[in-house]
C-alpha cells in the first residue's frame, strides 16, 4: 500500500496557499497556536525544532519572532506552501523541504522537538505519521481542533471543505498517542482568542455577536465539570515524549 498522500488531497493543498486573502487569517491563527506551544512547553528549551506540515509558514514566522528555538526546520506537502514559506525570509529557518506526507527526509533523532499543529485532522494514515514524529525527536507538540460534536456526520461537507477528515476529543487524541507509545507530559485545551472570533466581522451586529460567543465560550469552558467544558473548547494540545514502546495489541 502506498502511504504517500492521496493525489486528490495533494491537488487541493497545492493550490491552497496561493490566495493572498487568507494570509492575514492564517497569521492571526498562528499567534494562538504558537502561544499554546509556548505555554505547554514552559520550562523547556529547544535548539533544533522541526515543524511538520508548515502550510504557508505563519507558525514558523511567529516562532521565529518569539525566539522559540535557535534553528527551525520545515517540511510541507504543497509546492505553494513551500514558496510561501520561502518568501517570508524567516531568520532562524535553516531548511524547508517538500515531503510526501509521511516520510520526513531527516535522520533519526535529528531534532529536540517536532511540532504538528492542526495537521493530524487532515491525515489519512495518522499512525504512520505519528511513528515518524517519534523517530525524529524525543519530544513533540501535537495540536488539533476540537471539531467533534454530536451529529458531526450531518456536517460532512462543511468539514471536508476544510480538509478535516479526522475528528478528535481530548480523550480520543490521548488514546491515539498513548496507544502508539507516546508519554503525555502535559495536555491542555483552549478556545481561540477574541481577535480570531471577531476577525472579518464588519458590521456592529456581527462584532457584537462574535464578542458574545467568545465571552460565552470563556464561561462555558471554565466550569467544575471537565466533560461539560470539553463540549465548547476549540483546541486540544499535547506535549509528548517518545518511548521505545510501539503499538501493542494484546
SEDRENDREN-605093 format. One record per residue (C-alpha): residue number from 1; residue in one letter; x, y, z. Coordinates in nm, 4 decimals. Each point is the difference from the previous one (the first is absolute). Example, Ala and Ser with C-alpha at 12.3 -4.5 7.8 and 13.67 -1.06 7.14 Angstrom:
2
ATOM   i aa        X        Y        Z
ATOM   1  A   1.2300  -0.4500   0.7800
ATOM   2  S   0.1370   0.3440  -0.0660
***
This chain:
250
ATOM   i aa        X        Y        Z
ATOM   1  X   0.0000   0.0000   0.0000
ATOM   2  X   0.1333   0.3419  -0.0944
ATOM   3  X   0.0127   0.2197   0.3078
ATOM   4  X   0.0627   0.3326  -0.1680
ATOM   5  X  -0.2824   0.2511  -0.0041
ATOM   6  X  -0.2962  -0.0629  -0.2335
ATOM   7  X   0.0227   0.1980  -0.3245
ATOM   8  X  -0.3376   0.1658   0.0613
ATOM   9  X   0.1204   0.1412   0.3294
ATOM  10  X   0.3338   0.1057  -0.1443
ATOM  11  X  -0.1694   0.1851  -0.2866
ATOM  12  X  -0.2200   0.1837   0.2491
ATOM  13  X   0.2905   0.1037   0.2233
ATOM  14  X   0.2215   0.0955  -0.2960
ATOM  15  X  -0.2415   0.2814  -0.0811
ATOM  16  X  -0.0901   0.0907   0.3563
ATOM  17  X   0.2749   0.2484   0.0802
ATOM  18  X  -0.0282   0.2116  -0.3135
ATOM  19  X  -0.2901   0.2080   0.1315
ATOM  20  X   0.1372   0.3220   0.1559
ATOM  21  X  -0.3353   0.0762   0.1649
ATOM  22  X   0.0375  -0.2737   0.2600
ATOM  23  X   0.3610   0.0847   0.0905
ATOM  24  X  -0.1086   0.2422   0.2732
ATOM  25  X  -0.2411  -0.2586   0.1437
ATOM  26  X   0.2733  -0.2641   0.0144
ATOM  27  X   0.2403   0.2391   0.1724
ATOM  28  X  -0.2640   0.0871   0.2577
ATOM  29  X  -0.0608  -0.3682   0.0706
ATOM  30  X   0.3746  -0.0614   0.0209
ATOM  31  X   0.0266   0.2332   0.2990
ATOM  32  X  -0.2470  -0.2202   0.1901
ATOM  33  X   0.1772  -0.3189  -0.1007
ATOM  34  X   0.3456   0.1256   0.0926
ATOM  35  X  -0.1226   0.1269   0.3352
ATOM  36  X  -0.1394  -0.3488   0.0676
ATOM  37  X   0.3393  -0.1480  -0.0916
ATOM  38  X   0.1829   0.2409   0.2309
ATOM  39  X  -0.2417  -0.0614   0.2859
ATOM  40  X   0.0107  -0.3785  -0.0156
ATOM  41  X   0.3811  -0.0207  -0.0312
ATOM  42  X   0.0695   0.2538   0.2724
ATOM  43  X   0.3185  -0.0847   0.1883
ATOM  44  X   0.1587  -0.1737  -0.2986
ATOM  45  X   0.2363   0.1422  -0.2621
ATOM  46  X   0.0693  -0.1305  -0.3490
ATOM  47  X   0.2863   0.0579  -0.2425
ATOM  48  X  -0.1260  -0.1821  -0.3106
ATOM  49  X  -0.3747  -0.0040  -0.0709
ATOM  50  X  -0.1795  -0.1522  -0.2977
ATOM  51  X  -0.3520   0.0934  -0.1043
ATOM  52  X  -0.1716  -0.2714  -0.2026
ATOM  53  X  -0.2659   0.1355  -0.2335
ATOM  54  X   0.0927   0.3674   0.0202
ATOM  55  X  -0.2637   0.1305  -0.2409
ATOM  56  X   0.0880   0.3553  -0.0991
ATOM  57  X   0.2578   0.0438   0.2780
ATOM  58  X  -0.2109   0.2153   0.2314
ATOM  59  X   0.0853  -0.2109   0.3055
ATOM  60  X   0.3703  -0.0138  -0.0887
ATOM  61  X   0.0074   0.3769  -0.0325
ATOM  62  X  -0.1672   0.0491   0.3368
ATOM  63  X   0.2346  -0.2542   0.1628
ATOM  64  X   0.2897   0.1988  -0.1419
ATOM  65  X  -0.1384   0.3264   0.1356
ATOM  66  X  -0.0298  -0.1600   0.3415
ATOM  67  X   0.3582  -0.1382  -0.0174
ATOM  68  X  -0.1407  -0.3413   0.0801
ATOM  69  X   0.3008  -0.1916  -0.1356
ATOM  70  X   0.3444   0.0657  -0.1395
ATOM  71  X  -0.0733  -0.1950  -0.3176
ATOM  72  X  -0.3311  -0.0653  -0.1752
ATOM  73  X  -0.0638  -0.2605  -0.2697
ATOM  74  X  -0.3063  -0.0690  -0.2117
ATOM  75  X  -0.1569  -0.2688  -0.2160
ATOM  76  X  -0.3158   0.0646  -0.2000
ATOM  77  X  -0.2000  -0.1969  -0.2583
ATOM  78  X  -0.1006   0.2857  -0.2310
ATOM  79  X   0.2200   0.1936  -0.2388
ATOM  80  X  -0.2042   0.3154   0.0571
ATOM  81  X   0.0656  -0.0395   0.3732
ATOM  82  X   0.3742  -0.0367  -0.0596
ATOM  83  X   0.0019   0.3168  -0.2089
ATOM  84  X  -0.1992   0.1915   0.2624
ATOM  85  X   0.2380  -0.1109   0.2767
ATOM  86  X   0.3081   0.0973  -0.2001
ATOM  87  X  -0.1462   0.3424  -0.0792
ATOM  88  X  -0.0147   0.0829   0.3733
ATOM  89  X   0.3808  -0.0060   0.0383
ATOM  90  X  -0.0260  -0.1339   0.3562
ATOM  91  X   0.3352   0.0636   0.1773
ATOM  92  X   0.0283  -0.3256   0.1966
ATOM  93  X  -0.1336  -0.2219  -0.2803
ATOM  94  X   0.2841  -0.2246  -0.1164
ATOM  95  X  -0.1856  -0.2333  -0.2359
ATOM  96  X  -0.3399  -0.0377  -0.1674
ATOM  97  X  -0.0668  -0.3163  -0.1996
ATOM  98  X  -0.2819  -0.1613  -0.1914
ATOM  99  X  -0.1057  -0.3410   0.1344
ATOM 100  X  -0.2544  -0.2684  -0.0852
ATOM 101  X  -0.2142   0.0459   0.3108
ATOM 102  X   0.1525  -0.2858   0.1991
ATOM 103  X   0.3721  -0.0531  -0.0542
ATOM 104  X   0.2031   0.2945   0.1328
ATOM 105  X   0.3480   0.0323  -0.1602
ATOM 106  X   0.2052   0.0215   0.3209
ATOM 107  X   0.1960  -0.2526   0.2042
ATOM 108  X  -0.1237  -0.1520   0.3271
ATOM 109  X   0.0079   0.2332   0.3011
ATOM 110  X   0.0930   0.3027  -0.2121
ATOM 111  X  -0.2019   0.2451   0.2101
ATOM 112  X  -0.0719   0.1036   0.3572
ATOM 113  X  -0.3684   0.0573  -0.0782
ATOM 114  X  -0.2420  -0.0728  -0.2834
ATOM 115  X  -0.3124   0.2147  -0.0354
ATOM 116  X  -0.3152  -0.1333  -0.1659
ATOM 117  X  -0.2704   0.2608   0.0390
ATOM 118  X  -0.3358  -0.0160  -0.1785
ATOM 119  X   0.1312  -0.2685  -0.2349
ATOM 120  X  -0.1135  -0.3350   0.1425
ATOM 121  X  -0.3659   0.0696  -0.0822
ATOM 122  X   0.1013   0.0046  -0.3695
ATOM 123  X   0.2018  -0.3242   0.0010
ATOM 124  X  -0.1285  -0.3233  -0.1527
ATOM 125  X   0.2365  -0.2320   0.1890
ATOM 126  X   0.0456   0.1722   0.3355
ATOM 127  X   0.2022  -0.2720   0.1682
ATOM 128  X   0.2627  -0.0092  -0.2757
ATOM 129  X   0.0666   0.3704   0.0441
ATOM 130  X   0.0068  -0.0264   0.3792
ATOM 131  X   0.2633  -0.2743  -0.0237
ATOM 132  X   0.2098   0.2313  -0.2157
ATOM 133  X  -0.0222   0.2750   0.2641
ATOM 134  X   0.1201  -0.2463   0.2604
ATOM 135  X   0.2957  -0.0933  -0.2192
ATOM 136  X   0.1052   0.3601  -0.0545
ATOM 137  X   0.0004   0.1415   0.3526
ATOM 138  X  -0.0212  -0.0854   0.3670
ATOM 139  X  -0.2829   0.2506   0.0512
ATOM 140  X  -0.2973   0.1191  -0.1993
ATOM 141  X  -0.2779   0.2577   0.0118
ATOM 142  X  -0.3213  -0.1188  -0.1637
ATOM 143  X  -0.3023   0.2256  -0.0336
ATOM 144  X  -0.3336  -0.0586  -0.1710
ATOM 145  X  -0.3284   0.1882  -0.0170
ATOM 146  X  -0.2844  -0.1454   0.2034
ATOM 147  X  -0.2458  -0.0498  -0.2858
ATOM 148  X  -0.1825  -0.2990   0.1415
ATOM 149  X  -0.3533   0.0548   0.1243
ATOM 150  X  -0.3307  -0.1859  -0.0020
ATOM 151  X  -0.1342  -0.0245  -0.3539
ATOM 152  X   0.3355   0.0765  -0.1626
ATOM 153  X  -0.0815  -0.2482  -0.2778
ATOM 154  X  -0.2748   0.2350  -0.1160
ATOM 155  X   0.2604   0.2702  -0.0692
ATOM 156  X   0.2216  -0.2097  -0.2230
ATOM 157  X   0.0235   0.2559  -0.2816
ATOM 158  X   0.0876   0.2779   0.2443
ATOM 159  X   0.2989  -0.1798   0.1494
ATOM 160  X   0.1190  -0.1551  -0.3258
ATOM 161  X   0.0063   0.3501  -0.1495
ATOM 162  X   0.2786   0.0730   0.2517
ATOM 163  X   0.1716  -0.3331  -0.0669
ATOM 164  X  -0.0883  -0.1310   0.3464
ATOM 165  X  -0.0357  -0.3764  -0.0413
ATOM 166  X   0.0622  -0.0941   0.3662
ATOM 167  X  -0.1864   0.1127   0.3122
ATOM 168  X   0.1406   0.0061   0.3527
ATOM 169  X  -0.1005   0.0527   0.3577
ATOM 170  X   0.2610   0.0466   0.2752
ATOM 171  X  -0.0468  -0.3642   0.1004
ATOM 172  X   0.0159  -0.1441  -0.3517
ATOM 173  X   0.3187   0.1949  -0.0817
ATOM 174  X   0.1655  -0.1150   0.3220
ATOM 175  X  -0.1051  -0.3585  -0.0763
ATOM 176  X   0.1506   0.0220  -0.3479
ATOM 177  X   0.3421   0.1245   0.1129
ATOM 178  X   0.0159  -0.2212   0.3099
ATOM 179  X  -0.0794  -0.3094  -0.2069
ATOM 180  X   0.2927   0.0907  -0.2255
ATOM 181  X   0.2385   0.0054   0.2967
ATOM 182  X   0.0243   0.3727   0.0697
ATOM 183  X   0.0141   0.1280   0.3561
ATOM 184  X  -0.2156   0.3064   0.0588
ATOM 185  X   0.1990   0.2540   0.1983
ATOM 186  X  -0.2729   0.2614  -0.0029
ATOM 187  X  -0.3355   0.0575  -0.1662
ATOM 188  X  -0.2175   0.3060  -0.0291
ATOM 189  X  -0.3123   0.1334  -0.1660
ATOM 190  X  -0.0844   0.3530  -0.1065
ATOM 191  X  -0.2308   0.2240  -0.1959
ATOM 192  X   0.1122   0.2341  -0.2757
ATOM 193  X   0.0836   0.3592   0.0883
ATOM 194  X  -0.2556   0.2791  -0.0224
ATOM 195  X   0.1865   0.1334  -0.3043
ATOM 196  X  -0.0678  -0.3250  -0.1844
ATOM 197  X  -0.3692   0.0085   0.0859
ATOM 198  X  -0.0410   0.3627  -0.1096
ATOM 199  X   0.2225  -0.0181  -0.3076
ATOM 200  X  -0.1757   0.0903  -0.3267
ATOM 201  X  -0.3111   0.1135   0.1854
ATOM 202  X  -0.0859   0.3339  -0.1549
ATOM 203  X  -0.3381   0.1093   0.1294
ATOM 204  X  -0.0737   0.0973   0.3601
ATOM 205  X  -0.2471  -0.2900   0.0289
ATOM 206  X   0.2579  -0.2512  -0.1230
ATOM 207  X   0.2649   0.1284   0.2394
ATOM 208  X  -0.2461  -0.0008   0.2903
ATOM 209  X  -0.1027  -0.3585  -0.0712
ATOM 210  X   0.3646  -0.1122  -0.0318
ATOM 211  X   0.0880   0.1615   0.3318
ATOM 212  X  -0.2969  -0.1647   0.1683
ATOM 213  X   0.0991  -0.3413  -0.1357
ATOM 214  X   0.3555   0.0506   0.1241
ATOM 215  X  -0.1133   0.1061   0.3494
ATOM 216  X  -0.2465  -0.2884   0.0152
ATOM 217  X   0.2710  -0.2492  -0.0938
ATOM 218  X   0.2307   0.1429   0.2641
ATOM 219  X  -0.2651  -0.0651   0.2625
ATOM 220  X  -0.1066  -0.3401  -0.1350
ATOM 221  X   0.3560  -0.1360  -0.0040
ATOM 222  X   0.0728   0.0911   0.3616
ATOM 223  X  -0.2659  -0.1924   0.1902
ATOM 224  X   0.0684  -0.2670   0.2663
ATOM 225  X  -0.0936  -0.2697  -0.2546
ATOM 226  X   0.2855  -0.0909  -0.2340
ATOM 227  X  -0.2331  -0.2020  -0.2235
ATOM 228  X  -0.2296   0.3020  -0.0362
ATOM 229  X   0.2937   0.2331  -0.0691
ATOM 230  X   0.1228  -0.2261  -0.2800
ATOM 231  X  -0.3217   0.0545  -0.1934
ATOM 232  X   0.1001   0.3619  -0.0659
ATOM 233  X   0.3792  -0.0008  -0.0383
ATOM 234  X   0.1623   0.0826  -0.3347
ATOM 235  X   0.3409  -0.1687   0.0249
ATOM 236  X   0.1702  -0.2985   0.1615
ATOM 237  X   0.3762   0.0161   0.0564
ATOM 238  X   0.2353  -0.2763   0.1167
ATOM 239  X   0.3670   0.0154   0.1004
ATOM 240  X   0.1323  -0.3528  -0.0419
ATOM 241  X   0.3161  -0.2044   0.0336
ATOM 242  X   0.1116  -0.2978  -0.2055
ATOM 243  X   0.0491  -0.3413   0.1533
ATOM 244  X   0.1236  -0.3313  -0.1381
ATOM 245  X  -0.3499  -0.1428   0.0233
ATOM 246  X  -0.2036  -0.0245  -0.3191
ATOM 247  X  -0.3496  -0.1191  -0.0787
ATOM 248  X  -0.0580  -0.2978   0.2311
ATOM 249  X  -0.3219  -0.1874  -0.0675
ATOM 250  X  -0.0717  -0.2790   0.2459
***
